[in-house]
Amino acid sequence: MERIVYLEQASMIATVRRPAFAHAWVEYPATTADQVAERLRGASIAIVNKVPLPGAVIDSLPDLKMVAVAATGTNVVDLDACRRRGIVVSNIRGYAEQTVPEHVFALLLGLSRNLFAWRETVQAGRWQQATQFCLFDHPIRDLHGATLGVVGAGSLGNGVVRLGEAFGMRVLRAERKGADGVRPGYTAFAEVLAQADAISLHCPLSEATHHLIGEPELRAMKRSALLINTARGGIVDEAALIRALREGWIAGAGFDVVTAEPPPVGHPMLDPALLALPNFILTPHVAWASRPAMQALADQLIDNIEAFVAGQPRNVVT
């Protein structure tokens, strides 16, 4: 009988059905890094989301046969250690292909139309004091006709492409940074940086994508450009981003992620002065978290586990 241990049950709001095979089910609302090894002792299937599962812990768990990641990103799991042990790692795919692109465009619209600056203007009483029916205090830009660069070709990136085209944007799919050639339908990474009025990131965090956007890339973008990151915090050099916003290298940024989540007290991305800027929007990693998307994630999570036990593993990463 399989022993399934769910380490972070409170990491989503959904009904998680029990698998349709004989099993023992143990769940914890949350788990800290130093609790992982003890809680997974004797488990054959581990369900993780954001708590790290390093190689040393994996090697201490002889019964572990599968890691079911309750997310798309698998950077919290030592995949090399799993491969050495023959442990199957499966992730979640496609569940957020509607909700994340919608969040991307919420950020794009909020920034391009200066919604926060307009809200502050109204709150300050400027409209009430106006001599005509409207104000022109803050510039407003249309998405229609603008160029959108999309980094990442998975379901989320494709969803952003679809919405961008619906808005009448010119969409450029970015080739991998440093690639020897450019695939049909793609544009060289450097050209996307130079041409895009907005760039949206949808690639996984890995050694290859860590600080994919740093000072050189931010300086290569248009001064009027917007940067949207709903992927992972480490993809962007946060120190460089903060300088870019304060010194005007780019026009604005909308982020749903930071390098450490939840961010510790004093995290630079939560500096009150930075958060007060009208051209910066930070949301707490909620782009994925519509109720329908969370339920789809929960359903797929159990589908992955049932497929593994049936001898037909799906969404396999290792």
N, C-alpha and C positions, 0 to 999 in steps of 0.2 A: 504493500500500500504506500502511495506517495505521501510524503509529509511536505506540505506547502506552508511556507512562512512569508507573510506579507509584512514588510518592515515599516511601511509608511502609509497606512490606510487613510490617514487624514489629509493626504496630499491631493485628494480630489473629492468632489461631491458627486457621487453616482451610486447606483445600485450595482454592486459587484456580485453576480450570480456565482454559485458554487459549481465547480467543474462536475461534469457528468461521468465520474468514475470514482471508485473507492479512494478516499483520501482522508488525511487528517489536516485540518486547517487551523493555523495559528496566525493571529494578526495583532499588530501593535499600531497605535495611532501615529507614533513617530519613533525614530530610532537614531541615536547618535553614533558617531563613528566608532567609539570605544565599546558599543554594545553589539555591534554587528556579529562578530565571531561567536559570541555566546548564544545569541538568539538564533543563529543559523545552524548551530550544532545539531546534527541528525537530520537536517532538512535535505530533501532531494530536489526541491524546486524553491528558489528564492524569488520573491517579487520585490524589486527595488525601483526607486524613482530617482532621488537625488543624493541619497546617502552613499558615500564611496564604498566600493567593493574592491580593495586592492589585492595584488597578487599574494601577499603574505596571508591574508585572510582566506582567500580561495584555496590556497595550498593546505590550510588547516581544516578543511571541510571535506573529508573523504567521501561523504554520501552525496555531495552536491552533483546533480546531473544537468540542471537547467537553471539559467537566470532569465526570468521574464522581466524585462525593463518596461515599466509603466510610463513610457515616454518615447519620443523618437531618438533623442540624443543618448548615446551610450558611453560618453566620455567618463562617466563615474565608474565604469567597470574596466578592470584590467583584462582586456580582450586577449592579449598574448598568453596570460596565465590560463585563461579559459581554453584557448586552443591547445595548449600543452596537455591539459587534463581531459580534453575531449568534451568539455562542457558546452552545451548549446546555449547561445545567447540570442534571444529574439526581442525585437523592439516593436513599437507601434508605428504604423504608417498610414498616412492619408486622412486620419481622423479630423485634423484641423484645417483641411484644405479650403474651407469656407471661412471659418472664424478668424484665423490669423491674417489672411489677406484683407478682411474687413477692418481689422485693427490697424493694419499698415495704412490703409486709406483714411482711417479716422485720424491718425497721426499726420499724414500728408495734408489732409484738408485743414486740420487745426493749425498747422504751421503756415501753409501757403495762403490761407485766408486770414491769418493773424487773429484767430478767435480769442486767444487769451488777452492780447493787448486790447482788443475791442471791449471785452468784458470789463477790464480794469477802467477803460475810458468811461463806460456807462456808469460803473460804480462810483467813479470820481465826480459824476455830475456834469460831465462835459456836454452830453447830448441835451440835457435840460437847459443848458445855457446857450445852445446854438441859435444862430440867427436864421438858419434854414433847416430843411427837413432831415438832412443827413450830415455826416462828418467825413473828413478825408484825412484823419490823423495818421492812419497806418496803411501801408500799401497792401493790396490784395492781388494775388496772382492766381490765374486759372491753371488747372491741371491740363485742360484741353490744349493740345498743341505742344506741350512740354515734353522733354525727353526723359524717360525713366530707365535707369540701369538696374538690372536684376542680377544679383550674384547668387547662384544656386539654382539647379534645374530640377529639383524634386517637386512634390505635389504643392508645397507652399509657394515656391518660386513660380510655378506654373499658374497657381491661383492669382498671384499678384500680376503676372503678365496678362491674364484674362481680364482682370478688372482695369488694368492700365489701358488696354486696348478699348474697353467699353467707355472709358472716360475720354477717348480720343487722343491718348498719348502716343508718342513714338517710343516704342519699347526696344531696348537693346539688352540682349542676353550676354552677360560677361563670360568670356573664356577664362579658364583658370589662370591665375597670376603666374607669370613665368613660363607659360606653356610654349612649346616650340612652334606650334602652328595654331591656326584658328579653325575650328570645326564649322561646317556649313550651318548657317543660322545664328552664329555667335559673332561677337565683336571682341577684339583684343581688349584685355583688362585695362590697359593704359588709355585706350581710346574711350572706353566707357567713363573712366574717371574724368577725362577732359570734356566730354560732350554732355554728360547727364545733368539735368536740372534737379534730379532726385535719384538717390541710390538706395535700394532696399536689399538687405543682407538675409540670405536664406541657406547658408551652408553650415555644416556641422563644425563643432570646435575640435580641432586636431592640431598636431604639431605643424602641419602645413598651413592651417588657417589661423593659428595664434597670431594676433596683431596683424592680421591681413590688411587692416586699415590702420596705418600709423601716421606719423607726421608727414612723410613724403607723399603719401596718398591723399591726405587731407589738403595739403598745399597744392596738389595737382588738380583738385576739384575746382569747379567754378566758385567764385566768391558768393554767387547767388544760389548755390546748390544746397539741397537738404539731404541729410543722411538718416536713414531709418534702420534700426536694428531690433528685430524681434527674434533673433536667432540665439546667440550666446554672447555673454559679456566680453569674454576674452578675445573675440574676433577683432575688436577695436581696442587700440591703445587708449585707455581712458584718460591718461594724463595729457596726451596729445589732443584728444577731443575737447577737453576742458579749455585748453589754450586756444584751440580753433574757434570755439564759441566766444570766448572772451576777447580775442584779438581779431575776429572777423574773417578768418580764413574761409569759412563757409557761412551760409545764411542761417542755418538752424539744424536741429537734430531731434528726432523722436526715438526714444529707447524704451524697450520693455524688459531689458536685462542689464545686469551689472556683473562684475567678475565674481563677487562673493554674495551668495543669496541664502538667507536674508542678509542684507548688508550690515556690517557691524557699525556701531556708533563711530562717527568720524569718517565714514567712507566718503571719499572726495566727490563721488557722483551725487551725494545727498547734501552737499554744502548748501545751506539756505540761500546764499547769494546766487548760486547756480540755478537752483530750482525756481528762483524768482524771475529768471530771465524769460521774456515772452517767446523767445525763439528756441526754447528747450522744453520738451515734454518727457517726463519719466513716469512710466507706469510699472507696477510691481509684478512683473512676469505673469500677466493675465491675458495676453493675446490669445492663448489657447483655451481659455477657461469659460467659454459659454457652456451652459448646462447641456445642450445637445452634443457638443463636442466631447465633454467629459464622459457622458454616457457611452458614446461611440468608442472612446478609449477603453473604458471598463469592459465593454463587450468584446472588443478585439483582444484585450489582455487575456481573457479566459479562453477565447478561440485559440490563441497561440499555445496556451498550456495544454488544452485538449488535443490539439494537433500533434504536439510533441509526444504526449503519452500514447497517442494512436500510432506513433512511428512515422508520422509525416510532418515533421517540424516546418513551420512557416515563418516568414519574416526573419530569417536567420542572419545574424551578423557575423558569427564565427562559424 
